[in-house]
Amino acid sequence: MKSAGGPPPSMGFSMPMMKEWVPRRIQPWLYVLTALCFQFSGGVYLGALDGIRGTTNFMIEDVLFLLYATLAGMAVYFPMLFRMKFRFTNQQLLCSSAIVLGVCNMLTMYCQSMPILTVVCFIAGMAKIQGTFECMSNIQLWITPRRDFAVFFPVLHIILLTALEGSGWLAAWFGHHFTWQMMHVFTIGTMLFVLLTQTVFCRPFCPMPQRLSLKGIYFQGALLICGLMLVVSYIVVYGDYFMWLDTFRIRLLIGVAIMLFGIVLYRLHYYRYPYVELSLFTRRNVVPILIVTFFAELAFGAEHTMEEILYCEVIRLEELTKEAHYMWVLPGMYAGILLDIYWLKVRKWKIWKLFGIAFICIAFYGMLMYFTLDMNVNIEQYRLAIFLRGFAYAILAPALMWALDESVPSLEQFFMGLFVFNILHMYLAGAAGYGIYTSIFSHLMNENMMSYGQQLTLTHLDMAHFDFGEYIGHDFLHSMMMVTIKQVYGYVIWFALALAALFLLCDIPAVRTNIRKVPRWPVYAIEYLARRK
């Protein structure tokens, strides 16, 4: 990423950390496999949600909070990545990341204390991104010898998105055939594989002859930011469960979040070496990129919440069936990545229209879900909708990262930009989307229950042949859920169409960009006569 690691471009691609006897053709593929091992790892796995809830006292909010703790750890560690790369050897970074992830997965199998698991998942996220970055930065020149990020970021997302969907399916498969703990055992096994390959095939190597000191890193600021992220994630994940401001706990945490935010801003402004330089936000297009990222993740929040409600509460799919159904997102993701490469690398077109295409796909996804939703519909009929949301996601994620790279010139600020970008992309906007959509769903569900329930009067029912309890507990409740889900998708459609129209209009050039200045008539006449002479 940028110029981190590897030899200068004039020297071509090489992997000096590999031992001489390892064939050059398989060297980069070993690191691709290692990156996949890290990306398949994590703190908790949503694919094993049913198993976790069945054998522990965790609610779905608890599991989601632990997931967001992992994502917060990944996001907050970005400014540290290049400093760590220039301070430690590749073996130290990869082996330590593998050991940390192995220990974290061992703890998550047996520990049921939420405070401890929050810290464990947070650390697991840091180790996961450290291992992935070390692998991908060393094979960057193999992927694109010219360090063209219009190629590198899409190819990087092939690994990231494949692991994102594949880990969910694999966790569900282990949970179905064995127990949910087997996914953690599998992850520990992959981390042992990483340690084995580093011992057998690699040797210590650091791209800096003189190690870069870790002095000057604002660790206190990083800890404050971590605390703020965890408090905000707790508010948005548990907000609907605790009835938002009706609960003293949520009101107290909102006050704590405001206080932490003020302290973070003050210290970033006055500290000599801030964790994130505030001048980053003055760079060209950085703020618009962050705004687009936030809106995109809000739109994708419907997938995280509405589909879970549909498949788990209404249709009641078994976890493995649901995750296998989600695998149809992968063809859409690969198609979106190919479009990114064609658009950014081959054609070099403006990016605004690409964003517009992505939001049009989100709108079509919402329309397909809206018009397909029915209790009697086979789940295969949702495949096209899932394909489209994968296509839209794969367009936006690499394109936004590429746009950020184009807007931030220095390496250090680029990683700071990745930190802010991924707070929105991986963590904050997704968590906020979950809180917003669950609140909207709950509000509309209550309204629909009251509105439609008023029609159930004794004059409309044959009480001799009508099982009121079964009707309310099954048919009526599921019908209200379907109606409410459709209403929420209706909001998503209008939101996505409005954003698509905005981006397509941004890409339209002015009708006349080079208007010729016409002089006054007397001046024109004098010039004309002068030319005639």
FIMI-706637 format. One record per residue (C-alpha): x, y, z; residue in one letter. Coordinates in steps of 0.02 Angstrom, whole numbers, padded with zeros to 5 digits, always signed. Example, Ala and Ser with C-alpha at 12.3 -4.5 7.8 and 13.67 -1.06 7.14 Angstrom:
+00615-00225+00390a
+00684-00053+00357s
//
This chain:
+00000+00000+00000m
+00081+00157-00062k
+00268+00129-00050s
+00271+00025+00108a
+00388-00122+00096g
+00473-00207-00049g
+00614-00145-00158p
+00612+00013-00262p
+00514+00000-00425p
+00675+00000-00528s
+00731-00163-00446m
+00573-00258-00492g
+00480-00382-00383f
+00573-00491-00260s
+00540-00569-00090m
+00703-00560+00008p
+00616-00632+00161m
+00602-00800+00073m
+00740-00929+00085k
+00839-00960-00075e
+00778-01138-00103w
+00594-01086-00111v
+00538-01078-00296p
+00506-00899-00349r
+00340-00945-00429r
+00262-01004-00267i
+00336-00868-00155q
+00196-00738-00180p
+00062-00873-00175w
+00121-00923-00001l
+00088-00746+00056y
-00083-00744-00030v
-00127-00902+00065l
-00062-00825+00226t
-00167-00668+00198a
-00321-00778+00174l
-00282-00866+00338c
-00280-00699+00428f
-00437-00637+00342q
-00534-00796+00386f
-00491-00767+00569s
-00578-00653+00693g
-00645-00637+00868g
-00824-00700+00844v
-00910-00767+00688y
-01088-00717+00640l
-01107-00879+00544g
-01105-00969+00712a
-01235-00853+00789l
-01367-00988+00819d
-01242-01101+00904g
-01173-00962+01013i
-01345-00908+01070r
-01397-01089+01099g
-01254-01133+01214t
-01220-00966+01300t
-01324-00827+01376n
-01275-00704+01240f
-01406-00605+01144m
-01385-00555+00962i
-01337-00381+01023e
-01194-00455+01124d
-01124-00548+00974v
-01141-00395+00863l
-01053-00286+00992f
-00907-00409+00997l
-00902-00408+00807l
-00894-00218+00805y
-00758-00224+00937a
-00655-00329+00815t
-00688-00205+00674l
-00643-00060+00789a
-00477-00143+00827g
-00443-00162+00641m
-00487+00019+00603a
-00391+00100+00745v
-00230+00007+00703y
-00207+00078+00528f
-00094+00226+00575p
+00023+00101+00662m
+00045-00016+00513l
+00187+00067+00418f
+00278+00112+00581r
+00272-00070+00634m
+00331-00128+00463k
+00485-00017+00473f
+00520-00066+00654r
+00505-00256+00657f
+00547-00399+00538t
+00417-00490+00434n
+00435-00645+00542q
+00408-00548+00702q
+00251-00464+00634l
+00172-00619+00557l
+00216-00739+00697c
+00159-00619+00834s
-00005-00587+00741s
-00034-00775+00721a
+00003-00809+00905i
-00111-00667+00963v
-00254-00728+00852l
-00231-00907+00911g
-00239-00854+01094v
-00389-00741+01063c
-00485-00882+00979n
-00442-00998+01122m
-00514-00872+01246l
-00674-00839+01147t
-00715-01025+01152m
-00724-01034+01341y
-00744-00858+01410c
-00919-00785+01433q
-00872-00620+01516s
-00922-00476+01401m
-00788-00353+01463p
-00650-00481+01437i
-00717-00536+01268l
-00729-00354+01212t
-00543-00329+01245v
-00501-00497+01167v
-00599-00461+01007c
-00524-00286+00996f
-00347-00356+01006i
-00393-00493+00880a
-00445-00358+00756g
-00276-00271+00775m
-00182-00435+00746a
-00291-00478+00596k
-00256-00315+00504i
-00071-00321+00549q
-00050-00494+00473g
-00150-00452+00317t
-00055-00290+00286f
+00115-00372+00306e
+00070-00505+00178c
-00009-00389+00049m
+00124-00252+00061s
+00259-00380+00019n
+00173-00442-00140i
+00113-00272-00199q
+00241-00262-00340l
+00194-00437-00394w
+00013-00383-00414i
+00055-00219-00501t
+00238-00184-00546p
+00198+00002-00570r
+00112+00017-00399r
-00049+00061-00487d
-00182+00068-00350f
-00320+00059-00480a
-00263-00123-00493v
-00200-00158-00318f
-00353-00106-00218f
-00476-00208-00324p
-00363-00361-00316v
-00344-00336-00128l
-00532-00336-00111h
-00544-00504-00200i
-00456-00578-00049i
-00548-00472+00079l
-00723-00502+00012l
-00695-00687-00023t
-00641-00711+00157a
-00783-00602+00222l
-00917-00711+00145e
-00821-00874+00156g
-00788-00860+00343s
-00974-00840+00377g
-01016-00995+00276w
-00874-01095+00352l
-00927-01048+00530a
-01106-01101+00490a
-01043-01265+00414w
-00941-01306+00568f
-01087-01257+00680g
-01207-01369+00581h
-01098-01525+00573h
-01000-01505+00735f
-01008-01361+00861t
-00981-01174+00843w
-00814-01192+00936q
-00744-01290+00788m
-00726-01129+00688m
-00610-01064+00823h
-00514-01229+00820v
-00498-01211+00631f
-00431-01033+00653t
-00304-01093+00780i
-00251-01224+00653g
-00228-01093+00516t
-00123-00987+00635m
-00013-01140+00670l
+00003-01158+00481f
+00062-00976+00470v
+00193-01008+00606l
+00251-01166+00516l
+00270-01080+00346t
+00363-00933+00424q
+00483-01053+00509t
+00512-01165+00358v
+00506-01047+00209f
+00551-00874+00277c
+00689-00784+00369r
+00689-00618+00463p
+00688-00466+00349f
+00651-00282+00377c
+00642-00160+00229p
+00729-00025+00333m
+00917-00050+00364p
+00899+00068+00512q
+00745+00022+00613r
+00614+00158+00632l
+00581+00203+00813s
+00406+00196+00885l
+00438+00359+00977k
+00315+00496+00942g
+00163+00384+00923i
+00018+00459+01020y
-00035+00302+01113f
-00143+00399+01236q
-00241+00472+01092g
-00261+00299+01016a
-00331+00234+01182l
-00452+00380+01194l
-00511+00348+01016i
-00532+00162+01056c
-00637+00204+01208g
-00744+00324+01107l
-00773+00193+00970m
-00825+00059+01094l
-00944+00177+01185v
-01025+00231+01021v
-01043+00051+00963s
-01125+00003+01128y
-01250+00146+01109i
-01301+00104+00931v
-01304-00086+00954v
-01399-00088+01119y
-01498+00073+01091g
-01657-00008+01028d
-01646-00146+01160y
-01636-00018+01301f
-01766+00099+01221m
-01636+00233+01182w
-01655+00391+01289l
-01787+00311+01400d
-01645+00219+01489t
-01523+00305+01606f
-01380+00194+01544r
-01396+00257+01365i
-01411+00438+01421r
-01256+00418+01528l
-01156+00338+01386l
-01207+00475+01265i
-01138+00602+01389g
-00977+00500+01405v
-00962+00491+01215a
-00981+00680+01198i
-00850+00707+01333m
-00727+00585+01253l
-00756+00663+01082f
-00714+00835+01151g
-00556+00771+01236i
-00500+00681+01077v
-00525+00838+00971l
-00434+00947+01096y
-00284+00831+01109r
-00274+00801+00921l
-00271+00989+00896h
-00138+01031+01026y
-00030+00875+01035y
+00134+00885+00938r
+00119+00714+00857y
-00068+00677+00847p
-00133+00504+00806y
-00229+00584+00662v
-00176+00751+00591e
-00325+00868+00575l
-00246+00940+00417s
-00297+00775+00335l
-00475+00840+00320f
-00416+00991+00220t
-00346+00881+00082r
-00436+00880-00083r
-00591+00769-00087n
-00557+00686+00083v
-00717+00751+00165v
-00828+00709+00013p
-00754+00533+00010i
-00796+00509+00194l
-00973+00574+00167i
-00999+00453+00020v
-00931+00311+00128t
-01051+00351+00269f
-01202+00360+00154f
-01153+00200+00065a
-01136+00103+00227e
-01303+00172+00286l
-01383+00106+00127a
-01301-00064+00151f
-01365-00068+00329g
-01530-00133+00261a
-01441-00291+00210e
-01367-00316+00384h
-01534-00295+00472t
-01683-00324+00357m
-01615-00483+00278e
-01573-00553+00450e
-01751-00518+00508i
-01823-00593+00349l
-01719-00752+00348y
-01709-00781+00536c
-01875-00720+00606e
-01998-00736+00460v
-01938-00876+00346i
-01836-00955+00488r
-01694-01022+00384l
-01565-01134+00464e
-01398-01043+00483e
-01303-01149+00356l
-01441-01130+00226t
-01440-00942+00252k
-01250-00927+00235e
-01249-01039+00081a
-01383-00926+00008h
-01273-00774+00045y
-01132-00850-00057m
-01223-00787-00212w
-01152-00618-00166v
-00978-00674-00221l
-01012-00676-00411p
-01081-00500-00394g
-00927-00445-00297m
-00809-00516-00427y
-00907-00431-00566a
-00899-00265-00472g
-00711-00281-00449i
-00688-00314-00635l
-00790-00158-00673l
-00679-00058-00555d
-00522-00115-00644i
-00597-00077-00815y
-00661+00093-00759w
-00510+00154-00659l
-00365+00068-00746k
-00415+00037-00927v
-00532+00182-00967r
-00476+00304-00829k
-00650+00380-00820w
-00714+00497-00685k
-00764+00413-00525i
-00928+00506-00491w
-01025+00409-00621k
-00955+00246-00549l
-01029+00294-00380f
-01193+00330-00467g
-01195+00156-00546i
-01164+00078-00375a
-01310+00170-00294f
-01422+00125-00441i
-01380-00057-00405c
-01424-00030-00221i
-01591+00043-00276a
-01624-00107-00391f
-01578-00223-00248y
-01708-00136-00139g
-01838-00146-00278m
-01809-00332-00305l
-01826-00366-00119m
-01980-00253-00108y
-02074-00338-00251f
-02016-00516-00212t
-02053-00521-00025l
-02186-00651+00013d
-02207-00798+00128m
-02231-00916-00020n
-02077-00862-00119v
-01931-00983-00136n
-01767-00912-00071i
-01689-00943-00242e
-01788-00794-00307q
-01684-00678-00196y
-01521-00726-00282r
-01523-00585-00408l
-01550-00458-00269a
-01404-00530-00171i
-01297-00526-00329f
-01337-00341-00353l
-01293-00289-00176r
-01128-00382-00192g
-01097-00295-00358f
-01131-00124-00281a
-01024-00157-00128y
-00876-00216-00233a
-00888-00060-00341i
-00887+00061-00195l
-00759-00015-00076a
-00604-00018-00191p
-00656+00141-00283a
-00672+00242-00122l
-00503+00179-00061m
-00424+00224-00228w
-00502+00398-00221a
-00431+00422-00046l
-00258+00372-00106d
-00270+00498-00248e
-00318+00636-00125s
-00184+00609+00009v
-00004+00631-00051p
+00102+00570+00096s
+00117+00391+00157l
+00089+00434+00340e
-00067+00537+00305q
-00132+00401+00190f
-00134+00277+00334f
-00216+00407+00444m
-00344+00428+00306g
-00369+00239+00302l
-00402+00244+00489f
-00539+00376+00471v
-00606+00293+00313f
-00618+00121+00395n
-00699+00192+00552i
-00843+00238+00437l
-00827+00096+00311h
-00805-00054+00425m
-00869+00006+00591y
-00964+00165+00634l
-01082+00182+00485a
-01123-00004+00490g
-01159+00001+00677a
-01260+00161+00657a
-01355+00082+00513g
-01400-00067+00623y
-01464+00049+00761g
-01561+00159+00640i
-01643+00017+00543y
-01690-00082+00698t
-01769+00074+00773s
-01864+00113+00612i
-01920-00069+00600f
-01980-00071+00781s
-02075+00092+00760h
-02160+00040+00598l
-02195-00135+00666m
-02287-00062+00816n
-02387+00056+00706e
-02436-00085+00588n
-02486-00200+00730m
-02599-00064+00801m
-02671-00013+00632s
-02707-00186+00564y
-02753-00256+00735g
-02900-00136+00746q
-02980-00230+00601q
-02987-00391+00702l
-03158-00372+00784t
-03284-00504+00836l
-03395-00454+00691t
-03261-00507+00567h
-03213-00671+00649l
-03299-00839+00663d
-03243-00881+00840m
-03310-01058+00827a
-03185-01104+00690h
-03047-00977+00722f
-02890-01007+00827d
-02852-00831+00883f
-02691-00874+00975g
-02614-00967+00827e
-02665-00827+00707y
-02588-00689+00813i
-02431-00792+00851g
-02394-00846+00673h
-02492-00780+00524d
-02532-00605+00585f
-02359-00573+00660l
-02266-00634+00506h
-02379-00535+00392s
-02343-00378+00491m
-02157-00414+00481m
-02165-00432+00292m
-02261-00269+00275v
-02137-00178+00387t
-01986-00246+00294i
-02062-00185+00131k
-02087-00013+00206q
-01905-00004+00260v
-01846-00060+00087y
-01954+00078+00014g
-01853+00207+00112y
-01692+00124+00053v
-01747+00135-00129i
-01784+00322-00120w
-01623+00354-00025f
-01516+00260-00152a
-01603+00339-00302l
-01576+00513-00232a
-01391+00481-00207l
-01375+00401-00380a
-01455+00554-00460a
-01337+00668-00363l
-01180+00577-00421f
-01238+00564-00601l
-01274+00752-00602l
-01102+00787-00529c
-01025+00700-00679d
-01117+00805-00810i
-00998+00937-00881p
-01052+01116-00907a
-01144+01147-01071v
-01016+01277-01126r
-00849+01271-01036t
-00749+01378-01158n
-00862+01527-01196i
-00775+01642-01318r
-00771+01823-01263k
-00851+01932-01398v
-00794+02116-01399p
-00910+02263-01413r
-00969+02306-01589w
-00858+02462-01612p
-00705+02365-01558v
-00753+02222-01671y
-00772+02342-01819a
-00601+02421-01789i
-00518+02250-01779e
-00607+02195-01936y
-00548+02347-02033l
-00370+02324-01970a
-00369+02144-02033r
-00436+02201-02204r
-00291+02321-02226k
//
